[in-house]
Amino acid sequence: MIKKQRLMGRRVFLFSLGTLASLAAVATGNKLRHLNNSLQALDNEERDFTVIGEATLRDRAAAKKLIYGAASDYRYLSIAPQFAASFAQECGMLVPENDLKWKTLRPTPESFNFTQGDWLAKFAFDHNMLFRGHTLVWHEALPPWFKDTVNSQNALGILLKHIETVVGHYAGKIHSWDVVNEVILPKDGRSDGLRNTPWLQLLGPDYIDIAFRAAAKADPQALLIYNDYGLDYDTPEHEAKRVAVLNLLKRLKSMGTPIHAFGMQAHLQGHETRFNPKKLKAFLQEVANLGLKILITEMDVTDQKLPLDAKVRDRIIAGAYEDYLSAVLDEPAVIAVLTWGLSDRYTWLSEFKSRGDKAPIRTLPLDEQLKRKLAWNAIARAFDKASEREV
Ligand code: G3I
């Protein structure tokens, strides 16, 4: 009897396993069909990305009193002369991707390493480019010694020493600083929407105002920026973050914090269909109404969930760049656009958002051989269509 029951039990178990597997297959199939349908909607083979002339992105932006730049690091610019030449041609601004973060600048609690940062500052100066700093206060890229050394007694002194030393070191050479980076995370559940970072735990919410005041004292000429991501699309998560970021900016302005601009990172998703230009422009207008300038600080478009076909990927990615930039450049307070890298040869996405098929990423204006792609055309077209900025 028991054997029969066991047999029955096994059959029921296998049947339900089979049912679950087929339900999962249906769900996956539906998801793939949905993705394929939306990708077909995103890919318009007839879309025109024609650009007039050969002028560089740097010159097209400058013609409208805008700035175009990109992120790079010493480890790329110092070893690849052709890449460095393309960078100096196409970019009017350089922002270190990693070389001005704590992990690079602070080998020990007592010391500073400005070697890479100084090399990049000189590269920018030698090529008549603007130089921007990223980033003074962040919960990532902290040096290994941080968690065992910094505590609630010494945190304020360590933070002030860092900002005074680093901002002082580059004073007069920096266009702008990302003073504070990515401190909003509504899902951490705080009423002020703040991310539960080590700095918040150590110093409380005032660390943000403290950081801006220290930076303003160390370099009164630099534009001081709050920088964040995940604000681009018409989704509940991005909407909640836009509300929380706006509330932070309003709080800082009401406290008299010396904040001058907002950095919108714009790490976009090539497969995302929920882009609503009206909502995005409304958010940017509310930021501008606080008297803040706006920089698009880290733009790229991941192709992780796009088809393998490079022609399809390039069209969809170019469309995302042009649609987004056409919307944001309608806001007169937007003064600069930087991509998070210039060439697909050096993109963080290869490591952090690689494709399942391991195909090389095609996210940035230049391909791995430094040739201009449709993404380059899209950005050029957006600058050509933009209105001239009031300086
Ligand atoms: O340089 C070391 C190398 O010596 C070591 O062998 C290697 C071991 O993994 O690590 C290397 O450091 C890496 C560094 O990039 C330079 O490649 C770090 O592990 C890695 O975490 C770091 O990732 C950077 C990430 O920020 C974290 O700092 C990415 O390159 C960078 O693109 C990314 O940029 C961030 C912005 O700062 C803020 N906004 C989001 C953006 C994307 O995450």
Boltz pocket constraint, residues with backbone or C-beta under 6 A from the ligand:
constraints:
  - pocket:
      binder: B
      contacts: [[A, 97], [A, 98], [A, 101], [A, 140], [A, 141], [A, 181], [A, 229], [A, 265], [A, 298], [A, 348]]
      max_distance: 6.0
